[in-house]
Amino acid sequence: MTTPRRRIDARSLRGLAHPLRMAILEALELDGPLTSTGLSARLGESTGTISWHLRLLAEHGYIEEEQERGTKRERWWRVPQVRTELNPADFRDDPETSGALKVYLTDLVERYYDRVRRYVAEDWSGEWQHAASLSDWRDLKLTPEQLLALNEELQATIERYTESALAETGAGAGADAASDGKDSRAMPVIVQLQSFPRRQG
């Protein structure tokens, strides 16, 4: 089943472009549903502050309440099964949104760096070190159309593995780890793709 897609517009970008809201969203994306109390402990902010930012994220559709799990006193929040897409070119001629776009992209790049830094600092087995990759390619010369095609092909490959993992999870529901066909070595994996032009000289 194809995951629904949602394109970020100017209003929803301004609703997301805040370091704490992006940290909240990342925590929910990486580790699943959490309460304001759990997020407060994880991010070092008061529950009141977290709750206020949670409401803003929900207002813009980035998160939703997990009603079947929550209570009147404790609400659980999750990221809906919708793939969000941001095209910076949409805001190229919008001065009111350019500041929010810079905040969003700068924070995003810092989070990408922090993820790699944590991986390098941690002690991983030789098997995982061999499987992982920190690579770059510097000898490409592409047109905008070629770069777009390259990114779309890479994204399609990643989505194929994502859909396979989701299918395995669904097939294994209610079965024990030994009988559902999944490899017990499987761990969460982050794929970071950064492709952009550079000016010479």
N, C-alpha and C positions, 0 to 999 in steps of 0.2 A: 504494500500500500504506500502511495506517495505521500510524504509529509506535506501538509499545507504550508504555504509560504506567505509571509507578510512583509511588505516593503515599508521601511521606516520613513515617515514623512517629517516635516519640519517640527510639528507640534510634539510628536512622540519622541523625536530626537532630543528636544529641549527637556522633556520629561526624564530621559535616561542619562543625560550628560552631567553626571555628578559623581565624584569618586566613590562616595559611600553607596549610592544606589547601584553603581556598577559592581562594587564589591559584594553587595547583597545578591545581585543577580548571578554573579559568578559562583558564589557559594551554593546557591540553589541548583544551578546547572551542573556543577561538578559532583555534589554529594546528595542531591535529592531534597525532598521536602524538609523544612525546618520551621520552628516557631520563632517568634520575636525573641523569646528567651534564649533559644539556642543560637540564634544569629548574634545576639548581644554578647554572649560569652565568647563566641568565635571571633567577632570583629572588634571587641573592646569598646562598644558604645552602649549607652543606656537603652533600655527596652523602649522607653518613650520615643527616643530619636529613631530607633529602628522601626518602630510601628508607623511613625509618620512617613518615613521613606517607603515602607511597604505599601502603604495606601496609595502613594503616588505611582509606584510601579504598577500596581493593580489597575489604577485609573487609566493608564496608558496601555494596558493589555500585555505587559511583559510577564506578569505573574498572575496566579489565580489561587483562590482559597481551596484547600482540599477539605471540602465540607464533611465528607463521610468520616474523616479522621478527627476533626476538631471538636472543641467544646465551647461553651459560652465564655469560658475563662482563657482558653488557649487555642489559638487559631494556627493551623498549619498552612504553609504556603509552598507552592510548587510552580515550576515553569511549564506552561501549556505545550502540547506537542505541535508547535508551529515553528517553522524555521524563519527567523528574522533576517532580512537582507537590507544592507545599507549601501547606497550608491552615492559616494561623495559628490559626484558630478551633479546630482539633483540640487545641490545647495551652492553651486559655484557662483551664482549671481544673486544670492540672498544674503545680504550683509547682516540681517538680524539673526541668522542661524549660523553664520561662520564661526562665531565664538563658541557655540555649543559643539560644533563639529570638531574644532581644535581640542576642546576639553575631552571629548569622547575618544578621538584618535590617539591623543597623547597618553591618556590613561590606559588605553588598550595596548599600546606598544610597551608601556611599563609593565603591564601584567604579563605579556608574552615573555619579556626578559626575565621577570621574576620566576616564571615557571621553569625556564631553562636553567637558571641559576640554582634553583632548588634541586633539580635533577642532578646537576653536576656535583653539588655538595653532598648528595646522599650516597650511601654505599649500596650499589646494585650488583647482582651476580653477573658473572661473565656472560651468561646466556642472554640476559637483558641488555647488557652493554653492547654485545655484538649485534643484537637485533635493532637497537635504537640508532638514530642518525642525527648528527649535527653537520649539515652539509650546505654548501652554497655553490652556485655556478655563475661564473663571471664573464663568460665568453659568448653570451648570446647577444645578438643584435636583431631586434624584432620591431615590427610595426605595432601600433595599438591594436589592430585587428588580430595579429598573431599572438600578442600577449593575452588578449581576452580568450582566444581559442585555447591556449595553453592552460590558463586557469580553469576554464570550463572542463577540459579533459581531466585535469587533476581532481577537481571537485567530484566529477562523475565516478572516478575510481574510489575516492573516499566514501562516497555515498553507497557504493556497492558493498563495501565492507560494513558500513553502518546498518544497512538493511539486513545483511546476513546476521549480524549480531542480534538485532531486534527479533528476527525470526526464530533464532535459537532460544532466546529468552522466553518468547511466547510458547514455543514447543515444549520447553522444560518446566512450565508452570505446574506446580503440584507434584513434581517428581524429585527424587533425591539426586545429588550431584553425581553419583556413580552411574545412574541409569539414564540420564537425560541427554547423553551424547556430547556434553560440553567438556572442554579441556579444563581441568581444575587449575591449570597454571594461568588461565586468562586473567588479565588485570586491566583496569581502566587505562586507556592510552590517549594522549593528547597529540594531535597533528597540527602543527603550526606552519602555515604557508605564507611567506612574505615575498611577494614579487612586485617589483617597481622599477621604473626607469631611473637612471642616474645621469647627471650632467657631467660632461667630460671637461677636464682642465682644472 
